[in-house]
Structures are given as structure tokens and as C-alpha cells.
Amino acid sequence: MTALHTNPLFARLESAQRVLVAGAGGGFDIYAGLPLALSLRHQGKEVHLANLAFSAVEGLPLDSWLAPDVAVVTPGSAPHQTYFPERTLAQWLALHGLPSTVHAFARVGVQPLRAAYRALIEHHAIDAVVLVDGGTDILMRGDEAGLGTPEEDLTSVAALAGLDVPVRLVASIGFGVDAYHGVSHGLVLENIAALERDGAYLGAFSVPRATREGALFLDAVAHARDNTPDFPSIVNGSIAAAVQGSFGDVRFTSRTRGSELFINPLMGIYFAFELEGLARRCLYLDRIEDTHLIRQVSNRVEAFRDELPRQRPARRIPH
């Protein structure tokens, strides 16, 4: 039990010396973990970064691979690729004089991803992992009317659930973003309440722009947008807009043309959880345990959904 003035997530990481902050769902998810990683580094901890990659990492040279399915990405990696969030983040880190390696996991099923995580954890003697989701679909248990895009998120959860690491946590930021993927945030709140009853919810806290971490996060998102103009991150753009105090239908990229956004302060709040408790509540995690390909994960989730007698209907937040 912690005191009210103590942040439970950072209290769980207090004794950790080497922390891995990893993006769960691919793309720019690792950016959603940047404020946490920076805060932990400011506390004197050794912090390593990783991300489930949507980039074409398969084409990286052999000496870029730490182990099968986990590549070591630096500011100079694959200069010919225009979309490479891990390299873009490595370049931003170098600009700020920070350690500029970002590990990239191949987009694979649970078994090879677990082996890749194990190799990375053993190589750096990691004693704590924080898995970060930009959005909230990582909190879906599987019987909701809309799941968003859970395959990569829950593959990451399942991979880590099978590893023996002293501390394994999940952080979700970007509340409301996944409404555009069919997620009911009334059900998200219901799931968080259930995780609280299970003892797996560690509370919530915001990322103010007046903090070092908040200011650097905004700078990193702006740098990524400038360096990936054709595919800027809608999720991190939404979070950054919220951290800056924007509200309502705010336009920060042409990719959202035709959509009505609802940027609001809740998007800049981290919700934190024990990974083991979150994994226990996923109704199909056992179905994807033996997968080797990400398409197998998608097929198993779809088959599970087809067998449900009913889905939990969306819940409107009545305020």
C-alpha cells in the first residue's frame, strides 16, 4: 500500500535499476511511453526502449539484429525508408543527447515475440517492463461490441505474461482516441473498475506540458510529424494536442479530414495497471498462446468472437 501523495506506478518501479519501456501496438506507440521513459531516466534509472514495429524491419542488415525478431535501430538505420518511427525516435533522442537506440520487434505471434522479449530482457538484465498503449484497446477483454485493433496489443501482453520479470506494468494514454475504431469508452471505464476490484489498477496521472517530460514529449511528436509528413501519428497528435490544452474538433493533420475529433484533457492522462491482472481478464489470451504469426492471432480472435453468445453493448457515458 502506498501513500496518497505517492504515484503507485513509479512506486512499483522504485527498486528497479534497468527498465524496458515498450510500445505494445506498433507504429508510434513507443512515443506514448516517452514521458515515462524520460521520467525514469531523470530518476537515474537505466532505460531501454522497444516497439512492436510496423516498419519493414525484415530488410535490415544481419548485424542490426540482437536476436531473431528484435532489431537494434539507430539514427542511421535504413535511411531509404520514409516510414520508420523507431528510427525517427532514435534521431530525436540523438538530437537531445540521449541514448539513441530503439529496439524494434517484428510483427509476429506470441511465441516468437516472447522469445524476442526474453532475449532483449536477458541481454540488458532488465528487471522491470512497462508496456505502453497509445489508446485504450489494450484494456478490452474480448466480449465488447467493439475491440478496436487489439491483435498487436494483446500479443504483446500475452508475450510478457509468460515471462518471469520482477515488475511488469501496463500504461494506457489517449483515452477517447479509439472511439474512431469502434471502442466504447463507457466499457473501458467498466473494465478499469473491474481491474480495480481485482487489485490490478494502479491509478491515473496526467502529463502536464509544464514538466520536462511533457515539454520533451511535445517536441518529439512535432519532430516525428515533420519527419514523417505522409503518416503522422493521429494518436500521439491527439495526446499532444490535449497536453497543450486544445479542446474539441482540433485539426492537426490532414489524415483526420472528414472526422470530427473530440480532443480533451482525458487524452493526456496515463492509466496504469499490473500486467498480470490485465492478462487474467482477457477472455481469449489462451487462444493466441501458441501463435507464431500475427495473422493467426487475428484469426483466433475472430473465431473467439464468432463463438460468443452475446457481446457487451456499448455504454454511453451519461455526462
Summary of the structure (lengths in Angstrom):
residues: 319
radius of gyration: 18.3
end to end distance: 32.1
largest distance: 54.5
contacts: 1116
relative contact order: 0.16
helix: 44%
strand: 18%
